[in-house]
Amino acid sequence: MKTMDEQFERQFEAEMAKVTRPNLMIVGGTGVGKSSLINHIFGKKLAETGSGRPVTKGVLRYEDPSVPLVIFDTEGYEVAQGEVSTGNFQTRIIPEIIQRKQGALAEQIHLVWYCISVGNHRITEFDLDNLRVLSAELNLPVAVVLTQCDTEPVDDDGNGTTSLAFREVLKSHDLRFPVFETCADNPERDAELELDLEKLLDWSAKSLNDDDLRQAFVGAQLASLPMKRAEAMKIIKIYSATTAASAGANPIPMSDALLIVPQQIAMAASLAKIYGFNAMGASVVSLLKGQLVSLVGRQLAASLTKFVPILGQVINAAVAGGITGGIGWALLEIYESALDNYLKTGEQPDWVNLLSHDLFMQAFENGLKRFTEAKA
């Protein structure tokens, strides 16, 4: 059994090692709250002063080996006595973006968030000129991100008055970018003012046409659990289909259930990346791997006889898809609970408890029902 365990471990490690990092460029003036926004969404101080690596004059590159995302932060510009210090945006930064567009996918800028603070109470001509350049010269997904919206007054309908005015300014200049109102973290104000943080994340994920880039972005962000769930469900469907196809081509006895385990281990690793456990350190990943290999690789296969009336004696396409879907749904619930607890308490997941045989088999039974119902 040791040889098979090693195979499953290698499968898990290979999937975890697949890292595609989307490149997100953040543009905006000094003091608009870019760093606060980034750190709030991605859960780490990715944009700390002095920790970025220069790319070109006016652009710093921030990355963390455990976070599947790269931030390109452009230098802020100053507004003093009505005059804007224009810096290097059009002379250095735009050419840098254009040059990267001609290179490999991994080096291109994949998303642009153009940040404007409502606290400044106006959009400068410099902002408008930059947005025109982005619109005319670059075929990139660009969003206008209004920051610090928790500080602006609201009208009788609960809308931010400055944000509404900014939208009108952009519209009057025929700048048709999507606009999102955000603040870094203010739960009390969030209840009063409906903000667009989740909408910004949803737009960003949908704007990444490459599946690996999209999944990496969803895994990197920690501000939206529903987004992680939606992406996780897509992954479960994909692996359910692939195991179904494998078993459909060559039906196998239930006793040989281990033959489809490598794909299920790969699914478990893919889901772990969506929930960001690879960002919690090597020890967390190692413990997770050990529990999954033992549970899915041996204990689950030995326990499937309990579900023979449901699954049947032979693993055909429907049975293989059902088993994989049940495992996926079970892991989704367990991973989501573990991440939610981590975000609330800072405690790392206790995989021995969360993935104990009895708890997982209960979750698998519930997951099998939910997966079956979802397909019906």
C-alpha positions in Angstrom: 0.0 0.0 0.0 3.0 2.3 0.6 3.7 2.5 -3.1 0.2 3.5 -3.9 0.2 6.1 -1.0 3.4 7.6 -2.6 1.6 7.8 -5.9 -1.3 9.7 -4.3 1.1 12.0 -2.5 2.9 12.8 -5.7 -0.4 13.5 -7.4 -1.4 15.9 -4.6 2.1 17.6 -4.7 2.0 18.0 -8.5 -1.4 19.7 -8.4 -0.4 22.0 -5.6 2.8 22.9 -7.4 0.8 24.2 -10.5 0.8 27.9 -9.9 -0.3 30.5 -12.4 -0.3 34.0 -11.1 -2.5 36.7 -12.5 -0.8 40.1 -12.7 -3.0 42.9 -11.3 -1.9 46.5 -11.9 -3.1 49.1 -9.3 -3.2 52.7 -10.5 -4.0 55.8 -8.4 -2.9 58.9 -6.6 -1.0 59.1 -3.3 -3.2 58.4 -0.3 -6.2 57.0 -2.2 -6.0 53.8 -0.1 -4.5 51.4 -2.7 -2.4 49.4 -0.2 -5.3 49.2 2.3 -7.6 47.8 -0.4 -5.0 45.2 -1.6 -4.2 44.0 1.9 -7.9 43.8 2.9 -8.8 41.7 -0.2 -5.8 39.4 -0.3 -5.3 39.0 3.4 -1.6 39.8 3.7 0.4 43.0 3.6 1.4 42.5 0.0 1.9 46.2 -0.6 4.1 47.3 2.2 6.2 50.3 1.8 9.8 49.4 0.7 9.1 45.7 0.0 8.3 46.0 -3.7 10.8 45.2 -6.5 11.2 48.0 -9.1 10.0 47.1 -12.6 10.4 50.4 -14.3 10.4 54.0 -13.1 7.1 54.4 -11.3 6.1 50.7 -11.0 6.8 48.3 -8.1 6.2 44.6 -8.2 4.8 42.9 -5.1 4.5 39.2 -4.7 4.5 36.5 -2.0 5.5 32.9 -2.8 2.4 31.6 -1.0 -0.1 33.9 -2.7 -1.0 33.2 -6.4 -1.1 36.8 -7.4 1.3 39.5 -8.5 0.6 43.2 -7.8 2.1 45.9 -10.0 1.7 49.1 -8.0 2.2 52.4 -9.9 3.6 55.4 -8.1 1.0 57.8 -6.7 0.7 61.3 -8.0 0.3 64.4 -5.8 -2.3 67.1 -6.1 -1.0 70.4 -4.7 -2.7 73.8 -5.2 -4.8 72.4 -7.9 -1.8 71.1 -9.9 -1.1 67.4 -10.5 2.4 65.9 -10.3 2.0 63.6 -13.4 4.9 61.4 -12.7 5.7 58.6 -15.1 2.3 57.2 -16.0 2.1 58.0 -19.7 5.9 58.1 -20.3 6.9 54.9 -18.5 4.0 52.9 -17.2 1.8 52.8 -20.4 4.9 51.7 -22.5 5.6 49.0 -19.9 2.1 47.7 -20.2 2.3 47.7 -24.0 5.6 45.9 -24.0 4.3 43.2 -21.7 1.3 42.7 -24.0 3.7 41.5 -26.6 5.3 38.9 -24.3 4.3 35.6 -22.7 0.9 35.3 -20.9 2.7 35.1 -17.5 4.3 38.5 -18.0 1.3 40.4 -19.3 -0.8 42.7 -17.2 -4.1 40.8 -16.9 -6.3 43.3 -14.9 -6.1 47.0 -14.1 -7.8 48.7 -11.1 -7.7 52.5 -11.5 -8.3 53.8 -8.0 -9.8 57.2 -7.3 -10.6 58.4 -3.8 -14.0 60.0 -3.2 -12.2 61.9 -0.3 -10.5 64.1 -2.9 -14.0 65.2 -4.1 -13.0 65.5 -7.7 -11.6 63.5 -10.7 -8.6 65.3 -12.1 -7.9 65.9 -15.7 -4.9 63.7 -15.3 -7.2 60.8 -14.3 -9.4 61.4 -17.3 -6.3 61.5 -19.6 -5.0 58.3 -18.2 -8.3 56.6 -18.6 -8.5 57.8 -22.2 -5.1 56.3 -22.9 -6.1 53.0 -21.2 -9.3 53.0 -23.3 -7.8 53.9 -26.6 -4.5 52.1 -26.6 -4.9 49.0 -24.5 -7.3 46.1 -24.9 -7.2 45.3 -21.2 -9.9 44.7 -18.5 -9.9 48.1 -16.7 -12.1 48.9 -13.7 -12.5 52.3 -12.0 -12.4 51.6 -8.3 -13.7 54.4 -6.1 -12.0 54.1 -2.7 -12.7 55.3 0.8 -16.4 55.3 0.1 -17.2 54.7 3.8 -16.3 58.4 4.3 -18.7 60.0 1.9 -22.2 61.3 2.7 -25.2 59.3 1.4 -28.5 60.6 -0.1 -32.0 59.6 1.0 -31.7 56.4 -1.1 -28.5 55.3 0.5 -26.3 56.2 -2.4 -22.9 57.8 -2.0 -23.3 61.4 -3.3 -19.7 61.8 -4.4 -19.6 58.4 -6.1 -22.7 59.4 -8.1 -21.1 62.6 -9.1 -17.9 60.8 -10.2 -20.0 58.4 -12.3 -21.6 61.3 -14.0 -18.2 62.9 -14.7 -16.9 59.7 -16.3 -20.1 59.4 -18.4 -19.9 63.0 -19.6 -16.4 62.2 -20.9 -17.6 59.0 -22.6 -15.5 56.8 -20.4 -17.5 53.6 -20.1 -15.5 51.7 -17.6 -17.2 49.6 -14.9 -17.2 51.5 -11.6 -17.1 50.0 -8.2 -17.4 51.7 -4.8 -15.2 50.2 -2.1 -13.6 50.7 1.3 -10.9 48.7 3.0 -12.8 47.5 6.0 -15.6 49.3 7.9 -18.3 46.8 8.9 -20.5 49.5 10.6 -20.5 51.7 7.5 -20.9 48.6 5.2 -24.3 48.0 6.9 -25.4 51.6 6.0 -23.8 51.9 2.6 -24.0 49.1 0.1 -20.5 48.8 -1.4 -19.3 46.9 -4.4 -16.3 44.9 -3.2 -17.8 41.5 -4.1 -18.9 43.0 -7.5 -15.4 44.1 -8.2 -14.0 40.7 -7.4 -16.7 39.0 -9.5 -16.0 41.3 -12.4 -12.2 40.7 -12.1 -12.6 36.9 -12.0 -14.9 36.9 -15.0 -12.5 39.2 -16.9 -9.8 36.6 -16.7 -10.5 34.3 -19.7 -7.8 31.8 -18.8 -9.1 29.2 -16.4 -5.9 28.9 -14.4 -5.6 32.6 -14.0 -9.2 32.9 -12.8 -8.8 30.1 -10.3 -5.6 31.6 -9.0 -7.3 35.0 -8.5 -10.2 33.4 -6.7 -7.8 31.5 -4.5 -5.7 34.6 -3.7 -8.7 36.8 -2.6 -10.0 36.3 0.9 -12.9 38.8 0.9 -15.5 36.6 -0.7 -16.3 33.0 0.4 -19.3 32.8 -2.0 -16.8 33.4 -4.9 -14.6 30.5 -3.7 -17.7 28.3 -3.4 -18.8 29.1 -7.0 -15.4 28.3 -8.4 -15.1 25.2 -6.3 -18.3 23.8 -7.7 -17.0 24.3 -11.2 -13.9 22.2 -10.3 -16.1 19.5 -8.7 -18.1 19.3 -11.9 -15.0 19.0 -14.1 -13.4 16.2 -12.0 -16.7 14.4 -11.7 -16.9 14.4 -15.5 -13.4 13.2 -16.0 -13.7 10.3 -13.5 -17.0 9.4 -15.1 -15.4 9.3 -18.5 -12.6 7.1 -17.2 -14.9 4.6 -15.6 -17.3 4.8 -18.5 -14.7 3.6 -20.9 -13.6 0.7 -18.6 -16.1 -0.1 -15.9 -14.4 -1.6 -12.9 -15.5 -3.6 -9.8 -16.3 -1.6 -6.7 -13.3 -3.3 -5.0 -11.0 -1.5 -7.4 -12.2 2.0 -6.5 -8.6 3.1 -5.9 -8.2 3.3 -9.7 -10.0 6.6 -9.8 -8.5 8.0 -6.6 -5.6 9.9 -8.3 -8.1 12.2 -10.0 -9.9 12.7 -6.8 -6.7 13.6 -5.0 -5.9 16.1 -7.7 -9.4 17.6 -7.2 -8.8 17.8 -3.5 -5.6 19.7 -4.1 -7.3 22.1 -6.6 -10.0 22.8 -4.1 -7.4 23.4 -1.4 -5.8 26.1 -3.6 -9.2 27.7 -4.2 -9.6 28.1 -0.5 -6.0 29.4 -0.1 -4.6 26.7 2.2 -1.3 26.8 0.2 -0.8 30.3 1.6 -0.8 29.1 5.3 2.6 27.4 5.1 4.2 24.1 4.3 3.1 22.4 7.6 -0.6 23.1 6.9 -0.3 21.6 3.4 1.7 18.6 4.6 -0.8 17.7 7.3 -3.7 18.2 4.8 -1.9 15.9 2.2 -1.4 13.2 4.8 -5.0 13.1 5.9 -6.3 13.2 2.4 -4.1 10.4 1.2 -5.1 8.2 4.1 -8.8 9.1 4.0 -9.5 9.2 0.2 -6.8 6.7 -0.7 -7.6 3.9 1.7 -10.4 4.5 4.2 -13.0 5.8 1.8 -12.4 3.0 -0.7 -12.8 0.5 2.1 -16.0 2.2 3.3 -17.8 2.4 -0.1 -19.5 -0.9 0.5 -21.9 1.0 2.8 -23.2 2.8 -0.3 -23.5 -0.3 -2.6 -27.3 -0.1 -2.8 -26.9 3.5 -4.0 -23.8 3.1 -6.1 -24.1 -0.4 -7.4 -21.5 -3.2 -7.6 -19.6 -1.9 -10.6 -18.0 1.5 -10.9 -19.4 2.8 -14.2 -19.6 6.4 -15.4 -22.5 7.3 -13.2 -21.0 5.7 -10.1 -17.6 7.2 -10.6 -19.0 10.7 -11.2 -21.2 10.3 -8.1 -18.3 9.2 -5.8 -16.1 12.1 -7.0 -19.0 14.6 -6.7 -19.7 13.4 -3.2 -16.1 13.7 -2.2 -15.9 17.2 -3.8 -19.0 18.4 -1.9 -17.7 17.0 1.3 -14.4 18.8 0.9 -16.1 22.0 -0.1 -18.0 22.1 3.2 -15.0 21.1 5.3 -12.6 23.6 3.5 -15.2 26.4 3.8 -15.6 25.8 7.5 -11.9 25.6 8.1 -11.2 28.9 6.2 -14.1 30.7 7.9 -12.7 29.7 11.3 -9.2 30.8 10.2 -10.4 34.2 9.1 -12.3 34.7 12.4 -9.8 33.3 14.8 -6.4 33.1 13.1 -6.3 29.4 14.0 -4.9 27.0 11.4 -7.1 24.1 10.4 -7.0 21.0 12.5 -7.0 18.5 9.7 -6.8 15.5 11.9 -10.2 16.4 13.4 -11.8 18.0 10.3 -10.9 15.0 8.1 -11.4 12.2 10.7 -13.0 9.2 9.1 -16.4 9.4 10.8 -16.8 13.1 10.2 -15.7 12.8 6.6 -18.0 9.8 5.9 -20.9 11.8 7.2 -19.9 14.7 5.0 -19.5 12.4 2.0 -22.9 10.9 2.5 -24.4 14.4 2.6 -22.3 15.4 -0.3 -23.3 12.4 -2.4 -27.0 13.3 -1.9 -26.4 17.0 -2.7 -24.4 16.1 -5.8 -27.1 13.7 -7.0 -29.8 16.3 -6.4 -27.9 19.0 -8.2 -27.6 16.7 -11.3 -31.2 15.7 -11.3 
